[in-house]
């Protein structure tokens, strides 16, 4: 079944309520509230890594019960990240979630050769959006991990994104490789990359998927715009994935939809053997829940 909104994702995640998620750096009120919300809904069971005294003190302040919750006491951020990742490596936890520890500290542990979280795939970030004016979930990638991807990195980012969409039931993802214009221009290298990705897709490099580019945003989302500009497209008006040229574009695009178009959003890092739930301190409770549910569903 193709999942088209976050309510469906949360409901689906409840079917895997026994999944344990390792929380790297749980000594935070916002993190504890998010974890408690997800647990009460039956989405997951947490393993909390961090300063046990602070975790317990914060939970009392916000009136959260930690009864029957596993807490692994660590005080150093590097040790917290190492222990959390180790628990995933040893299959004690099914997924990893960033808590208070910094992203670089967590990813250093993820990439540690002692653990089996590394794959041949590039680590990349996806934002999944539920937009009131759009009939299905939309992914943008990469707006949070790879700053200025090379062509080879774009291939990996796209493979990660397509695999993710299949996990939520999109059998044949449609990909819009975005650029400012819809024609190849040597002065705009992203348009050349987009055309090469499209050629690769036609030769089966991405499996059962439709990849088109370069596509300007108006053509990607409006069949009428494509018609006016004389562009024949199978993706126009119906993309599942927007592959952006670089991190700033993806970050601005996704956050703009979130804040200005009342979109709901979730974020994950893909490319490791297990999903990495990446939360920001500015994320609201709904965004945190959506991200946790999506991580559980893909774990």
C-alpha positions, 0 to 999 in steps of 0.5 A: 500500500502506498502511504500518502500522509504522516497519519498513515506512516504513524499508524503503520509504524505502530505495527512495529511497536517492539522496535527499539531506537537508541537515543544518542544524548537523551538529557534534553527535555525536547528529546524526552518529550518526543520519545515519550510521545512516540512511546505512548502512541506505541510507535517504538521503545527507546534505549536512552544513552546519556547522563542518567542523573540529568535524564531523570531530573529532566523527566521529573521536571516535565512529568514523564515516567521512565519506569521500565525504560533502559538508560545507559549512563554515559557523560562524554558525548563521544562515548554516548555516540559510540555506545548508542551506535554499538547497540545498533551494531549488536542488534539491541536497537533497530535504529538510531536517533540523534539526541543532544549529541552533535551530528558530526560526533554521531556520524563519526561513530556511525562510520567507525569501522568496528561497527557494521553500519557502514555500507558502500552507499553515501550517507544522505539526508531526505526530507519527506513532506506532506503538503496540503495542496499536494495529493501525496508525500513528496521527498526532497534530497539532499538538503541536510548532508552533502553540501555540493554533491559531485555527479557520482554522489548525486547517483548515490543520493538518488538511489537512497531516495528511490529505495526509501520511497519504495519502502512507503509503497511507491512502486515506480517513483517519479523523480524531478531533477531540479534546476533553474531551467529545463535545458542543458547549459554548460554554464550550469553544471547541474543541468548537465548532471540532470541530463546524465541522470536521466540517461542513466535511468533510461538504461535501468540504472535506478530500476523501475523509476522515471527520472527526468531532468533538468526540470525547472520547478514550474514544469516539475509541478505544473502540467500546464507549465510544461504544455506552455513551454512545449516540454513532454514529461511523465513527471510533470505535475506528479513527482515523488522525489525532487533531487536538488543541485546542492544543500542550500537549495534543498534546505531552503525549499523544504523549510520554505514549504514547512513554514510558509505552506503549512507542510508537515515534515520528517527527516532521516539520514539514509545510506547506513544499514539502519536508519538514522533519525535526525532531529533539530532542536527547532523541530516541533513535536509533530515533526519529531513524531513524524521523523521517529515513525518514519525511522521505525517504519524503515528500520 
